[in-house]
Amino acid sequence: MSALTTREKLAILSDAAKYDASCATSRAPKRNSLKSSGLGSTQAMGICHSYAPDGRCISLLKILLTNFCIYDCRYCINRSSSNVARARFSIDEVVRLTMEFYKRNYVEGLFLSSGVIRSPDETMGELVEVARRLRVEEKFNGYIHLKTIPECDAGLVELAGQYADRLSINVELPTDEGVLRLAPEKRPATIRKSMATLRMKMEEKSEPTLRTGKRQRFAPGGQSTQMIIGADATADAGILKTSARLYGSYHLRRVYYSAFSPIPDASSSLPLVKPPLMREHRLYQADWLMRFYGFAENEILDGQPEGMLDLAIDPKLAWSLRHRAAFPVDVNRADRESLLRVPGLGAKAVKRILETRRHRRLRLEDVGRICQSIAKVRPFIVAEGWQPGKLTDTVDLREKIVNSCEQLSLF
Ligand code: SF4
């Protein structure tokens, strides 16, 4: 077999990295300068968009070091028994590609993951060496996100944290049973231990040292994880429970949900069809409710049959329709926590309501100017000159809101 060119490796290893949801790919329309006389391209291989810790959207070179892997996780296209084209970058190649893409302004950072080659320590050692060379030898100041191999030595994780902005360890599946059944070489306890070690290191390094009085740099973007949904039968309630535990125990910045995609020659233990993408979207919305809206994980789905999120409406609206006794909420008097529970009022809208009402009382029209859909908000609030009356309790309220939101989306 002839040796692959860097371009061929890039095609294979950027495609293999697309299953990692830690960075969301841009939905910009495809343009390719190779096929036109123009300048610039939105579909260059391996480039995806992500959000930096300060909220900026940045483009990343998203690749695997290699898609060879000694493990055989059933849901993974790169598993050892998979019949896919394989490639492996050298450390030099990844460093050179990152620097060249960076200098040409194609990317602002690197997202690097890898299949496990020979041993977890050897693989992690190579990932760390890429980051070290970029930072120390190339003086690269862009963003670096490294995937961490849970079974590797803690010393390598410590080194990775010195060079990377963010580290992530994939929890893989929502339950331990799922991991043991579909990723038999992985140990859920080891994954948790690695996350705990990372959390401890982050806390330790965030304290100023006695000698210099300065904090040491260690993965300032924190740690995140990815969970595959729909590969096993875990309901959304179970997924949210796992996420709540991960946020609470390991102080994760983000849990990413990745809808399982059926892969060629898949194991018979996997479903034949992928879950609806809307399920992934609803899980992100529910996750948002836990992190920014004060919802406990077990509240979001209380009273919801089979513990599944409603795909037709967002989780906050679904919760509000099941808890109508908590409404209407007076926008001129209610506290922040109660306002955050009103469907259609986001954190920014609530902030503006609280600021505005210091000076004057809000009318329904004022709330309409602040929020995105007054049709969704109206049945759940009281405002100056507005009382929803029996609207909050009408039997067909759900249909009315869904219909008015659908009509709005037409325009
Ligand atoms: S260890 Fe990672 S790359 Fe290897 S088979 Fe499992 S999920 Fe895929």
Residues whose N, C-alpha, C, O or C-beta is under 5 A from the ligand:
A	BS01	SF4	C69 Y71 D72 C73 C76 N78 R79 S114 G115 V116
